[in-house]
Amino acid sequence: PHPCRFEVEWELAHKRHGLGHEVSKRHVAAGNASRDFDGNGTHDEVDDVGQILWRFYPEICGTFEYYCCLISDAKDAEGEVDLFSLCWDAFAAFLHDVNSYSEKFKQRDAMQIWETVNAADDRTASIDRFNRDRFFCRHEFMQAICRIGILKYNDSRAVHGVSEAIDRFCRETSRAVPPEALQHSNSFRKGVLLLRRAP
């Protein structure tokens, strides 16, 4: 995965719909100090969440592409499956496969996250022009993962803070998705398709 691509997507994910503010607000509400030790203008807990998502970025990309292909309502200009648009049915299949529903996270929460993340956001509209309505693009999928992790685990005694809650959900998701979702497409191409012809 390319770090520049991740940085752009994470920048959009944490700025849209107040996700970064939500992360820092919950961190402070838990009795932690509001801090920005590196002086980059972003709360350190938001930076910590970004580092966790970067660690799981290959799995996030693979999972996103797998469910885009599994159930697709979106086609590109050539009529092919749009690998960059995740429909609600595919998102619901993902939530079912990773056994995400619990006492803390119910289907109505999933639907609210879908509506919240899909809503237009004027603050990022100028740099997010190709984002389709009623579908998740990859940075929206990342935002949804964060919001699910917060709802499921942030108030649990099993974790200490927002970043740990998101880390736990990412680890559980990586173990629960079908193995096909974790197949690295470049590794597949190199191992199966891009073979040298015998002389």
Number of C-alpha atoms within 10 A of each C-alpha: 11 8 10 9 10 17 13 12 18 23 15 21 24 24 15 24 20 11 19 20 16 15 22 21 16 17 22 14 10 14 9 13 10 14 14 14 10 10 9 9 9 16 20 19 24 21 18 15 22 22 15 17 22 17 13 16 19 16 21 22 20 19 22 26 20 22 21 25 18 14 16 18 15 18 13 11 7 7 8 11 17 17 18 20 28 28 19 18 15 22 21 16 14 21 17 14 13 16 13 21 15 10 6 15 16 14 14 9 15 20 12 11 17 21 12 15 22 21 13 15 15 11 12 15 13 9 11 14 8 9 18 14 12 15 22 25 21 22 22 24 23 22 23 22 19 25 22 24 21 26 18 20 22 24 16 13 8 11 15 14 22 28 24 20 24 25 24 20 19 23 12 14 22 18 11 16 20 15 12 11 19 19 15 14 14 12 11 11 11 10 10 9 10 11 9 6 5 4 3
